Each structure stands twice: as structure tokens, then as C-alpha cells.
Amino acid sequence: MAETIELELATPERRMVSEQVTDLRVPGLDGYLGILPGHAPLLSLLGCGALSYAAGGARRYLAVQGGQLEVLPGQVRVLADAAERAEDIDLAKARAELERAQKELRNSFTGETSSAALNAVALAQARIAAAEGK
């Protein structure tokens, strides 16, 4: 069995990752998926969260939101609606965004939760998790 798998991660704007990885952890709609070389073929929708992978002896993180995941023999393709590298995330700004989104969520709760507020909370949490390497 191969020791690595090729990871291709792109958004509508650009290709963000193209490298050989030893493993990756991807946020699905119903929880995280762990992918190792030799994984069975798979199609899945992406959720919102921190995607992580190991390459070259280092663990790398990105915040992703929405899109699709395709696992093929020897290759994983992630087509994210939005993605941001951990090193590009301003942690203080992400924490402020989370606080603002949580406040909006509390203020908008009237029996029907605002989906925009829930999405803002999830994205801010994903950005913080990626920036903190979690």
C-alpha cells in the first residue's frame, strides 16, 4: 500500500493545495472524516470546519466551508466553496467575529434561528480552530 496520497484542494478562485500527504482530516456534514492512503473511493459534501493534513513531517490546517470531497485511488480532491490557510487567519479578528456572530445569534433567536447567524458562528469557529491548529 502507498504511504502517501495526493491532495488537491481548490476553491472557485484558486488552487490552494497540491501535494502528497500521509493523512488528512476533513469536515463532512455529519462530522469529520479521516482519510489515509488506500481509502475506499468516496464522494461526500463538505461541512464547515478545520481541514488538516500531514505532509513533509508537518501538520497543516485550513478553514473550509462547504463544497465537495472526492476520494479516488491515490488521490483526494477537495472542492471547497471557501477556504483559508491557518497562517492567513488573523486570530484576534476571528475571535471578534465569533463574538459578534454569537451576539447576533442570541439577538435573532425568536423561535426561528437565523441560518446566516449560525453559518457565521460555524465559520468563525472553523477559522479559530485552523489558526490554533486544532
N, C-alpha and C positions, 0 to 999 in steps of 0.2 A: 504494500500500500504506500502511496505517496506520502511524504512528510509535510508537504505544503499544498495549498490550494490558491488559485489565482483569484484575487478580489478586485472587482471593478465596481466602483461607486460613482454615480453621476447624478447631477440634478439637471433640470431643464436648461440651466445656464452654462454648466461646465462639468468636465470630468474632474473628480476630486481625489480619487484613489485608484491606482492601478499597480498592484504589487502582489508578490507571493506572501501568504500569511500561513501561520501554523494553526490558528483557530480564530473564530470570531463569535461575537455575541450580538444579536440583532433584536431590536424591539418589534415584536409582532403585535397584532391587535389584541391578542389574549394573553400576552406575556412574552418573555424573552425566549429566543431560540438560540441554541448553541450549535455551531457548525464546525465540524472537524473535517480534514481530508478524508475522502471516501464516503461522505454523507450521501444518503439516498437522494435522488432528484426530488425537488420540492418547488412549489410555487406558493407564495404567501403575500398577504398585504402587510405593509409596514404600519406600525403604530407610531407613537411619539416617544422618544427616549434617547438614551445614550447608547450608541453603537460602539463596540470596542473590538480591537483585533490585535494580535501579536505578530510582529514582523521584525526581523533583524534583532531579536533579543529585547525589544521594547514593546510596551503596550501603548496603543494609540486610541484616542477617543474622538468621537464626533457626536454632535447633537443632530438627530434626524427627525423629520416629521412627515408622515405619510409617504405613500409610494408602493413599490413592489419589490419583492425578493425572488430571485430565481437561483436555485442550486442545480448545477449540472455536474457531470463527472469532471473533476479537476477545476471547476470554475464556479464562482458565486458572483451574480450580478445584482447590485442594489441600485434601483432607480428611485431616488428619493425626491419627493416634492420640494423639500428644503433640507439643507444640511450645512453644518458649520463645524469647522475644526476646533478642538478644545483650545488650542493656542490663540485662536482668533476671538475667543469669547472674553468679554470684559466681565469678570465675576461680580464686581460691585454693581454694575448696571443690570446684570441678570438677576441678582438678588432684589434690586429695587423694582424690576419688572414683575417678579414673583409677588412681592408685597402689594404692588398696585393691582395686579390681577386678582389676588385673593380678596382685596378690599372690594373690588368691583363685583366679584362673585358673591360676597356677603350682602352687598347692597342690592344686587339684582335678584336675590332669591325671594320669589313670591309664589312659590308652589311650582313654578316652571324655571328651571335653572337655565341661564344663558349659555348656549353652546359656545359662543365666542369667548366668554369668560372662562369656561372650562378648558378650552383649547389654549388660551393664553397662559393659564396656570400650568398645564401639561408641558408647553413649550419652555416656559421659564425653568421648570424643574429639570427638564432634559438638558438645557444649556448649563445649569449649575452642576448637574451630575457629570456631564462631559468635562467641564472645566476643572472639576475637583478630581477627575479620574476615578469615578465610581461606576 
